[in-house]
Amino acid sequence: MTAIDKLDRSRRKALAGLGALLLVPVGPACATPEKMAAAIDAFTGAATPRRGGITLEVASLVDNGNTVPITVRVDSPMTAIDHVAAIAVFNERNPETGVAVFTLGARAGKAEVSTRIRMATSQKLVAVARMSDGSFRIHSADVVVALAACIEGEA
């Protein structure tokens, strides 16, 4: 057996091994709608949030997913008795489901938060507000992203 024959055999084994890797199941590297629902349940303690009284403002079409401005507003008098305790934002297709959690109190003045987020692809965003009485409010928005961000493996 010559050196060329040995090299040819080892190359075939390597190619066969690489082909076998394609058969290995790989889980998603990003969040899923199911993971987002589980994250919302964890935030609410499995309580059912009611719709209304909260607004998630985000453009429905975003040119660049690297910087997407969002604003969440909650209808609340922000008094010691009746105020927003926390606002959480979730997504269904970024590498992580939880985008941000903002803790508020009666002295915040108004129940409004604004930030910029990165979005991996077109997806649904969900904002959930925890009220001081233990109730929850929810609002969602679908966002189409033309140029994605948050791609796994980027340097």
C-alpha positions, -999 to +999 in steps of 0.1 A: +000+000+000+014+033-011+013+066+008-012+079-018-036+050-011-034+057+027-041+093+021-071+085-001-085+061+026-081+087+054-097+113+032-127+090+026-131+084+063-130+121+071-156+128+045-178+100+058-175+113+093-185+148+082-215+134+064-225+116+096-225+149+114-254+160+092-275+133+107-271+146+143-301+166+154-294+201+165-318+222+185-326+258+176-300+283+185-326+309+191-358+314+211-391+299+199-427+308+205-429+280+231-399+294+250-413+329+248-446+316+263-427+299+291-407+330+298-439+351+300-455+324+323-424+327+346-427+365+347-464+364+355-464+333+377-487+316+352-513+343+357-533+353+327-525+389+316-554+410+304-552+429+271-555+467+272-540+494+293-505+489+278-490+499+244-459+486+228-447+511+202-424+497+175-423+501+137-440+473+119-412+473+092-376+478+103-348+484+078-320+473+101-323+449+131-292+462+148-310+491+164-348+489+168-364+516+190-392+505+212-414+523+237-438+507+262-465+528+279-489+517+306-520+535+316-515+540+353-518+570+377-485+559+393-496+565+429-485+546+459-516+525+458-519+520+420-487+519+399-467+498+375-442+476+394-423+462+364-424+461+326-409+431+307-403+428+269-400+394+253-393+382+217-399+348+200-369+344+176-337+361+191-311+340+207-327+348+241-364+353+248-361+380+274-352+414+260-354+435+291-371+439+325-376+474+339-385+479+376-406+509+383-422+524+414-448+551+423-421+578+422-413+570+385-438+597+376-451+579+345-452+543+334-432+546+302-398+530+291-379+534+259-349+516+246-333+502+215-330+464+209-314+441+183-336+417+164-323+386+147-352+384+122-388+392+117-407+382+148-433+390+175-425+413+204-445+411+236-446+436+264-460+426+298-466+450+327-469+438+364-492+461+383-489+469+420-521+449+427-506+418+412-524+419+379-507+418+345-513+436+312-501+424+278-496+438+243-478+424+213-466+436+179-453+418+148-421+433+134-407+426+099-369+430+098-352+437+064-316+433+076-311+409+105-289+413+135-280+390+165-267+363+142-249+335+161-213+330+154-206+367+144-174+381+158 
